[in-house]
Amino acid sequence: INIVAPTGEDLKVMYELLRRGWKDILDLSLYATAIRIDSRVLTMDRSFKKFLKDHGFHYQLLITHKDLLS
């Protein structure tokens, strides 16, 4: 496991998502970091992925266990 510290750019992304209505800070941090390091991340939270899609964000970075099986 690598710990990745947030940057100012991450905080801007997190704030924008928070402003649009998503309140889970762990989801926000995971997504902002995934964008910055250009990496796909595993999540069990399909509702967050739908939220990103519905609000025009790059939701394909989030994958679920079902994505891995298909």
C-alpha positions as a Markdown table, in Angstrom:
| # | Residue | x | y | z |
|---|---|---|---|---|
| 1 | Ile | 0.0 | 0.0 | 0.0 |
| 2 | Asn | 1.3 | 3.4 | -0.9 |
| 3 | Ile | 0.0 | 6.4 | 1.0 |
| 4 | Val | -0.5 | 9.4 | -1.3 |
| 5 | Ala | -0.7 | 12.8 | 0.3 |
| 6 | Pro | -3.4 | 15.2 | -1.1 |
| 7 | Thr | -2.3 | 18.2 | -3.1 |
| 8 | Gly | -3.9 | 21.6 | -3.6 |
| 9 | Glu | -5.3 | 20.4 | -6.9 |
| 10 | Asp | -6.8 | 17.4 | -5.1 |
| 11 | Leu | -8.5 | 19.7 | -2.7 |
| 12 | Lys | -10.0 | 21.7 | -5.5 |
| 13 | Val | -11.5 | 18.6 | -7.1 |
| 14 | Met | -12.8 | 17.5 | -3.7 |
| 15 | Tyr | -14.4 | 20.8 | -3.0 |
| 16 | Glu | -16.1 | 20.8 | -6.4 |
| 17 | Leu | -17.6 | 17.4 | -5.7 |
| 18 | Leu | -18.6 | 18.5 | -2.2 |
| 19 | Arg | -20.2 | 21.6 | -3.5 |
| 20 | Arg | -22.3 | 19.5 | -5.9 |
| 21 | Gly | -23.6 | 17.3 | -3.1 |
| 22 | Trp | -21.3 | 14.4 | -2.4 |
| 23 | Lys | -20.4 | 14.3 | 1.4 |
| 24 | Asp | -18.2 | 11.2 | 1.8 |
| 25 | Ile | -14.7 | 12.6 | 2.3 |
| 26 | Leu | -13.0 | 9.2 | 1.6 |
| 27 | Asp | -14.8 | 8.9 | -1.7 |
| 28 | Leu | -13.8 | 12.5 | -2.6 |
| 29 | Ser | -10.1 | 11.9 | -1.6 |
| 30 | Leu | -10.0 | 8.6 | -3.6 |
| 31 | Tyr | -11.4 | 10.2 | -6.7 |
| 32 | Ala | -9.2 | 13.3 | -6.6 |
| 33 | Thr | -6.1 | 11.2 | -6.1 |
| 34 | Ala | -7.1 | 8.9 | -8.9 |
| 35 | Ile | -7.5 | 11.8 | -11.3 |
| 36 | Arg | -4.1 | 13.2 | -10.3 |
| 37 | Ile | -2.1 | 10.0 | -10.7 |
| 38 | Asp | -4.2 | 8.9 | -13.7 |
| 39 | Ser | -5.1 | 5.5 | -12.1 |
| 40 | Arg | -8.2 | 3.4 | -11.9 |
| 41 | Val | -9.3 | 2.6 | -8.4 |
| 42 | Leu | -11.5 | -0.1 | -7.0 |
| 43 | Thr | -14.7 | 0.9 | -5.1 |
| 44 | Met | -17.8 | -0.9 | -3.9 |
| 45 | Asp | -19.8 | 2.4 | -4.0 |
| 46 | Arg | -21.7 | 2.2 | -7.2 |
| 47 | Ser | -23.8 | 5.2 | -6.1 |
| 48 | Phe | -20.7 | 7.4 | -6.1 |
| 49 | Lys | -19.8 | 6.2 | -9.6 |
| 50 | Lys | -23.4 | 7.1 | -10.7 |
| 51 | Phe | -23.1 | 10.5 | -9.0 |
| 52 | Leu | -19.9 | 11.2 | -11.0 |
| 53 | Lys | -21.5 | 10.1 | -14.2 |
| 54 | Asp | -24.7 | 12.2 | -13.6 |
| 55 | His | -22.6 | 15.3 | -12.9 |
| 56 | Gly | -20.3 | 14.9 | -15.9 |
| 57 | Phe | -17.2 | 13.8 | -14.1 |
| 58 | His | -14.7 | 11.1 | -15.3 |
| 59 | Tyr | -16.4 | 8.2 | -13.6 |
| 60 | Gln | -14.6 | 5.5 | -15.6 |
| 61 | Leu | -11.7 | 5.8 | -13.2 |
| 62 | Leu | -13.8 | 4.0 | -10.6 |
| 63 | Ile | -14.2 | 0.3 | -11.1 |
| 64 | Thr | -16.2 | -2.2 | -9.1 |
| 65 | His | -15.7 | -5.9 | -8.5 |
| 66 | Lys | -18.3 | -6.6 | -11.2 |
| 67 | Asp | -16.3 | -4.6 | -13.7 |
| 68 | Leu | -13.3 | -6.9 | -13.0 |
| 69 | Leu | -15.5 | -10.0 | -13.6 |
| 70 | Ser | -16.8 | -8.9 | -17.0 |
